């Protein structure tokens, strides 16, 4: 989930990380919250993600449990 200005972001907008490597895309939003399909490492990182006109920080809902991953670039 994202918390931010969703009105600036169109559906299927790609997101990149700082590299800039593709990490996922926006799938749905309503008002100030949105759902995105992201790489697990990007979702868990809590670091800012960028689209063409916005910068957002992912946050996971408390109920969501993700598999353990090993980040190769830590």
N, C-alpha and C positions, 0 to 999 in steps of 0.2 A: 504494500500500500504506500501511496505517496501522500504527503500533506503539502499542499502548495496551491499555486494558481492554475487550476486545471483548465480554465477557459482559454488559456494560451496554447494548449496542446491539443492537436488533432489525434483522432484514433489512428493506430498503427504508426505513430511517430517513432522513429528509431532513437535509441539512447546509446550514448557512448560513455566510457569512463575517461579518466584523465589522459590515457595513452595517445590517442583516442581509439579504443577498440570497441566494436559493436557488442553491447551486453544485453539488448532486449528491446521491447517496444511497448508502448501504451496500448492497452486492450479495452479499457472502459473507464469512464469517470463520471462523477456526479458532484456538482458544487465544488468543494475544495479537496475532495479525495479521489484517488484513482487507483486502478489495478493495472499492473504491468506484468508481462511475461519476461522474466529476467533470468540470466545465468545465476545459479545458486551463489557463486562467490561474490557476484555484484550485489545481490540482495542482502547477503549476510554482512558485507563490508561496512555498511552504514555511510559510505563515502558518496559524495555528490556525483550525480549522473547528469549528462548534458544532452539537450536536444537542440534543434536549430534556434529556438527562441526561449528556452527556459533551462534553469538548473534546478534539479530536485534531489532530495535525499530520501532513499528508500527506508521504510520502517516496516517491520514484520508484526502482524497481529500476535498477541500473546498466545493464542491457541495454536499457532502454526509451528509445527516441528519439522525442521529440515534435516536431511541426512548429513552425517559428518563429511566434510570435504577437506582435502589437503590443498592449501593454496601454494602453488609452486613459485610464486613471485613475491612472497612475503619478505 
